[in-house]
Amino acid sequence: MKLYTALIILLSIHTVAHAQQYLNYQLRLEPVWSRVADSLGEPGSVESVEFSRDGKFIVSGTKYDNSVIMWRTSDGQELWRAYANEEVERVGWSADGQWVAAASEDYVVTVYDAKSGEVYKVLQHDQGIDGLIWSNSGSFLATGEEMTKKDDGTTEGWVRVFNMSTGELVTKLNHGNTVNELFFSADDKYLLAVGHGAVKVYEVGSWKLLQTLKRDYHVIFTSGTFSPDAKYVIAVGQGNGARGTCYLWEWETGKLKKRFNHTGKKIESIAWHPNGDYIAHAGHDPHIFVYRVDDILNFGHDQIRIAHKVWASDHAEYIDFNTDGSFLASAHQNGLIKLWVWMGEDPELNERRHSWVKTQQSDAK
């Protein structure tokens, strides 16, 4: 009997240890804090949220109380807030962390001093602005406007690129319809414009149109991004009676690699994890979804597995990873922003980190 009891205890210890090991390397997003970013709560909405390049700060922009708020990542402390005249659709950081820009529905982009919140510059536009992005290493700021209809029945939707060191307009690119989102590739060689009807890739510098990605039916693309190596483009949208469809292209060839849909609901934002191995999206489904890129590439359209999903409560409008992918921030229609810590699947991550620290300390001696 004693032997039997001992075996049970040993088995229990092994099971708990195995479970703990599994938990340590289980892919997941864990909640850290949430803060009120739109004081109207449920009737409000946070439209955008973005980390500074060093990850120490987060800026948010709201739809109904028109606020731009600077937060400290470590504890969610509000550092300053400013107000636009109309709803703030998108916020973004300059590469050097000195400025933040906010695009609002009163046809202006306001650039603030990131430390003080004081207005540095105002850039006038001709329409409401939905897309905004700073280049990763230079001084370009790109914006995307809503569609206008011309007298002859054709439509326009302008991408504007500014040189922020001079404040001058560098170029205007006609997307042809509303531009919902913009992204520079990590090396700043390409600019991605995501909008109604198509996703387009431009060459930075010449501003030549390199590729147009679209389906044989009209799709309202709401969000999209490059893979970290700029080989792929993933975009989400609604069309052909389906909401929440993800499209993955090998963009230089224009080949559609995969198409999948797990929510049937509008996806507002999609983000590629900086390590290149995962993709996350969020929207009108109350969860944040995470996929392994290998699963997307290697499984059939209907067999792609969800690697992880976490309850995020109300509809999400935007998600953003910090530079090294250790945290994710989300913006929600109930007026909240949330911070999540990313827990990956790499069991050697901490060991490599400790080795790196030891090497740095040894070299410093």
ChimeraX attribute file (.defattr): number of C-alpha atoms within 10 A of each C-alpha:
attribute: neighborCount
match mode: 1-to-1
recipient: residues
	/A:1	6
	/A:2	7
	/A:3	8
	/A:4	9
	/A:5	10
	/A:6	11
	/A:7	12
	/A:8	12
	/A:9	12
	/A:10	12
	/A:11	12
	/A:12	12
	/A:13	12
	/A:14	12
	/A:15	12
	/A:16	12
	/A:17	12
	/A:18	12
	/A:19	11
	/A:20	12
	/A:21	12
	/A:22	13
	/A:23	13
	/A:24	15
	/A:25	15
	/A:26	16
	/A:27	18
	/A:28	19
	/A:29	22
	/A:30	14
	/A:31	17
	/A:32	16
	/A:33	15
	/A:34	16
	/A:35	16
	/A:36	16
	/A:37	30
	/A:38	28
	/A:39	18
	/A:40	13
	/A:41	17
	/A:42	13
	/A:43	13
	/A:44	20
	/A:45	29
	/A:46	34
	/A:47	28
	/A:48	28
	/A:49	28
	/A:50	26
	/A:51	26
	/A:52	22
	/A:53	17
	/A:54	12
	/A:55	19
	/A:56	12
	/A:57	22
	/A:58	26
	/A:59	28
	/A:60	29
	/A:61	34
	/A:62	32
	/A:63	22
	/A:64	19
	/A:65	23
	/A:66	23
	/A:67	23
	/A:68	28
	/A:69	21
	/A:70	27
	/A:71	20
	/A:72	15
	/A:73	20
	/A:74	13
	/A:75	12
	/A:76	19
	/A:77	12
	/A:78	17
	/A:79	15
	/A:80	15
	/A:81	17
	/A:82	14
	/A:83	15
	/A:84	20
	/A:85	13
	/A:86	19
	/A:87	24
	/A:88	31
	/A:89	25
	/A:90	29
	/A:91	30
	/A:92	26
	/A:93	27
	/A:94	23
	/A:95	18
	/A:96	13
	/A:97	17
	/A:98	12
	/A:99	21
	/A:100	25
	/A:101	28
	/A:102	28
	/A:103	30
	/A:104	25
	/A:105	21
	/A:106	17
	/A:107	19
	/A:108	21
	/A:109	24
	/A:110	18
	/A:111	23
	/A:112	21
	/A:113	15
	/A:114	22
	/A:115	13
	/A:116	12
	/A:117	18
	/A:118	14
	/A:119	15
	/A:120	13
	/A:121	15
	/A:122	15
	/A:123	15
	/A:124	11
	/A:125	18
	/A:126	12
	/A:127	18
	/A:128	22
	/A:129	29
	/A:130	24
	/A:131	27
	/A:132	27
	/A:133	23
	/A:134	25
	/A:135	22
	/A:136	19
	/A:137	12
	/A:138	14
	/A:139	17
	/A:140	23
	/A:141	24
	/A:142	26
	/A:143	26
	/A:144	32
	/A:145	29
	/A:146	23
	/A:147	21
	/A:148	17
	/A:149	12
	/A:150	9
	/A:151	7
	/A:152	6
	/A:153	7
	/A:154	10
	/A:155	15
	/A:156	18
	/A:157	23
	/A:158	24
	/A:159	24
	/A:160	19
	/A:161	22
	/A:162	19
	/A:163	15
	/A:164	18
	/A:165	10
	/A:166	9
	/A:167	14
	/A:168	12
	/A:169	15
	/A:170	16
	/A:171	15
	/A:172	16
	/A:173	17
	/A:174	16
	/A:175	25
	/A:176	20
	/A:177	23
	/A:178	30
	/A:179	32
	/A:180	26
	/A:181	27
	/A:182	25
	/A:183	24
	/A:184	25
	/A:185	21
	/A:186	17
	/A:187	12
	/A:188	18
	/A:189	13
	/A:190	22
	/A:191	25
	/A:192	22
	/A:193	29
	/A:194	30
	/A:195	31
	/A:196	22
	/A:197	24
	/A:198	21
	/A:199	29
	/A:200	20
	/A:201	25
	/A:202	19
	/A:203	16
	/A:204	18
	/A:205	12
	/A:206	8
	/A:207	16
	/A:208	12
	/A:209	15
	/A:210	13
	/A:211	16
	/A:212	17
	/A:213	21
	/A:214	19
	/A:215	13
	/A:216	7
	/A:217	9
	/A:218	14
	/A:219	22
	/A:220	23
	/A:221	29
	/A:222	23
	/A:223	27
	/A:224	29
	/A:225	26
	/A:226	24
	/A:227	24
	/A:228	17
	/A:229	12
	/A:230	18
	/A:231	13
	/A:232	18
	/A:233	26
	/A:234	24
	/A:235	25
	/A:236	27
	/A:237	26
	/A:238	21
	/A:239	15
	/A:240	11
	/A:241	7
	/A:242	14
	/A:243	19
	/A:244	25
	/A:245	21
	/A:246	21
	/A:247	21
	/A:248	23
	/A:249	20
	/A:250	17
	/A:251	22
	/A:252	15
	/A:253	10
	/A:254	15
	/A:255	12
	/A:256	17
	/A:257	18
	/A:258	19
	/A:259	18
	/A:260	17
	/A:261	17
	/A:262	15
	/A:263	18
	/A:264	14
	/A:265	18
	/A:266	19
	/A:267	28
	/A:268	24
	/A:269	26
	/A:270	26
	/A:271	23
	/A:272	24
	/A:273	25
	/A:274	18
	/A:275	12
	/A:276	14
	/A:277	14
	/A:278	19
	/A:279	19
	/A:280	21
	/A:281	26
	/A:282	29
	/A:283	26
	/A:284	20
	/A:285	22
	/A:286	18
	/A:287	19
	/A:288	23
	/A:289	22
	/A:290	24
	/A:291	19
	/A:292	19
	/A:293	17
	/A:294	12
	/A:295	16
	/A:296	22
	/A:297	13
	/A:298	12
	/A:299	12
	/A:300	14
	/A:301	14
	/A:302	12
	/A:303	11
	/A:304	21
	/A:305	15
	/A:306	13
	/A:307	17
	/A:308	16
	/A:309	18
	/A:310	14
	/A:311	12
	/A:312	19
	/A:313	14
	/A:314	18
	/A:315	21
	/A:316	29
	/A:317	23
	/A:318	26
	/A:319	26
	/A:320	24
	/A:321	23
	/A:322	20
	/A:323	16
	/A:324	12
	/A:325	18
	/A:326	16
	/A:327	22
	/A:328	24
	/A:329	25
	/A:330	26
	/A:331	33
	/A:332	32
	/A:333	24
	/A:334	21
	/A:335	24
	/A:336	23
	/A:337	29
	/A:338	20
	/A:339	25
	/A:340	18
	/A:341	17
	/A:342	17
	/A:343	17
	/A:344	16
	/A:345	14
	/A:346	11
	/A:347	13
	/A:348	9
	/A:349	11
	/A:350	10
	/A:351	10
	/A:352	11
	/A:353	11
	/A:354	11
	/A:355	11
	/A:356	12
	/A:357	12
	/A:358	12
	/A:359	11
	/A:360	11
	/A:361	10
	/A:362	9
	/A:363	8
	/A:364	7
	/A:365	5
